[in-house]
Amino acid sequence: MSKQTSKQVDLLHKVERRLTNPTKKKRGISFLVLLTLPFIMLYAGHRIFTTNEAAAAMAAQNAQLRQESAALAAANEEYQAVLRNEDPDLYYEYVIRIARERLGLSLPGDQLFVDRALQ
């Protein structure tokens, strides 16, 4: 056999050995990949799940803030109507309500109930 043919035969034997019995180094790398891949997938799934939870929580908070904003806008409109003094009855009712709620006052003839649980 010639020298070049001998080299080709040796190369074919090396390839055949590598295919039939891969080195332990190759097995270690593939084993490491197979071992870490599920953890990487679990971590990615966990991140996606927590991101979706956070988005849902933010959407709920956004809806609550929109409701509060609408309630404040309605109260502001009522205060603006009182300040413009468009309706004298509305102004009178507003003054009576504020006197009852904030100052604890009452009109003559009103029946007052005291809740002792709150005292």
C-alpha positions as CSV (number, residue, x, y, z in Angstrom):
1,M,0.0,0.0,0.0
2,S,1.1,3.5,-0.7
3,K,1.7,6.0,2.0
4,Q,-1.4,8.1,1.0
5,T,-3.7,5.1,0.9
6,S,-2.5,4.2,4.4
7,K,-3.4,7.6,5.7
8,Q,-6.8,7.4,4.1
9,V,-7.4,4.0,5.7
10,D,-6.3,5.3,9.1
11,L,-8.6,8.3,8.7
12,L,-11.5,6.0,7.8
13,H,-10.8,3.9,10.9
14,K,-10.8,7.0,13.1
15,V,-14.1,8.1,11.7
16,E,-15.6,4.6,12.1
17,R,-14.5,4.4,15.8
18,R,-15.8,7.9,16.5
19,L,-19.2,7.0,15.0
20,T,-19.6,3.6,16.7
21,N,-18.1,4.7,20.1
22,P,-18.1,8.5,20.5
23,T,-15.7,9.9,23.1
24,K,-16.8,10.5,26.7
25,K,-16.3,14.2,26.2
26,K,-19.0,14.3,23.5
27,R,-21.3,12.3,25.8
28,G,-20.6,14.7,28.7
29,I,-21.5,17.7,26.6
30,S,-24.7,16.2,25.3
31,F,-25.7,15.0,28.8
32,L,-25.1,18.4,30.2
33,V,-27.2,20.0,27.5
34,L,-30.0,17.4,28.1
35,L,-29.7,18.1,31.9
36,T,-29.9,21.9,31.6
37,L,-32.5,22.2,28.9
38,P,-35.5,21.4,31.1
39,F,-34.4,23.9,33.7
40,I,-34.0,26.6,31.0
41,M,-37.4,25.8,29.7
42,L,-39.0,25.9,33.2
43,Y,-37.3,29.2,33.9
44,A,-38.6,30.7,30.6
45,G,-42.1,29.4,31.3
46,H,-42.0,30.9,34.8
47,R,-40.9,34.3,33.5
48,I,-43.8,34.3,30.9
49,F,-46.3,33.2,33.6
50,T,-45.2,35.9,36.0
51,T,-45.2,38.5,33.3
52,N,-48.8,37.6,32.4
53,E,-49.8,37.8,36.0
54,A,-48.2,41.2,36.3
55,A,-50.0,42.4,33.2
56,A,-53.4,41.1,34.5
57,A,-52.8,42.9,37.9
58,M,-51.9,46.1,36.1
59,A,-55.0,45.8,34.0
60,A,-57.2,45.4,37.1
61,Q,-55.5,48.3,38.8
62,N,-56.0,50.4,35.6
63,A,-59.7,49.6,35.6
64,Q,-60.0,50.5,39.3
65,L,-58.2,53.8,38.7
66,R,-60.5,54.6,35.8
67,Q,-63.6,54.0,38.1
68,E,-62.1,56.2,40.8
69,S,-61.4,58.9,38.2
70,A,-65.0,58.7,36.9
71,A,-66.3,59.0,40.5
72,L,-64.1,62.0,41.1
73,A,-65.1,63.6,37.8
74,A,-68.8,63.3,38.8
75,A,-68.1,64.8,42.3
76,N,-66.1,67.6,40.6
77,E,-69.0,68.3,38.3
78,E,-71.3,68.5,41.3
79,Y,-69.0,70.9,43.1
80,Q,-68.7,73.0,39.9
81,A,-72.5,73.2,39.7
82,V,-72.7,74.3,43.3
83,L,-70.0,77.0,42.7
84,R,-71.7,78.3,39.6
85,N,-74.9,78.4,41.7
86,E,-77.0,77.3,38.8
87,D,-79.7,75.8,41.0
88,P,-80.5,77.3,44.5
89,D,-82.1,74.1,45.7
90,L,-78.9,72.2,44.8
91,Y,-76.8,74.7,46.8
92,Y,-79.1,74.4,49.8
93,E,-79.0,70.6,49.7
94,Y,-75.2,70.7,49.4
95,V,-74.8,73.0,52.4
96,I,-77.2,70.8,54.5
97,R,-75.3,67.7,53.5
98,I,-71.9,69.2,54.3
99,A,-73.3,70.4,57.7
100,R,-74.5,66.9,58.5
101,E,-71.5,64.9,57.3
102,R,-68.6,67.1,58.3
103,L,-69.9,69.2,61.2
104,G,-72.3,66.7,62.7
105,L,-75.2,69.2,62.7
106,S,-78.9,68.5,62.1
107,L,-82.0,70.4,61.3
108,P,-84.8,70.9,63.9
109,G,-87.1,67.8,63.9
110,D,-84.5,65.4,62.6
111,Q,-84.3,62.1,64.4
112,L,-80.7,61.2,65.1
113,F,-79.5,57.6,65.6
114,V,-76.2,57.0,67.3
115,D,-74.3,53.8,66.5
116,R,-72.6,52.7,69.7
117,A,-70.5,50.2,67.9
118,L,-68.6,53.0,66.3
119,Q,-67.8,54.7,69.6
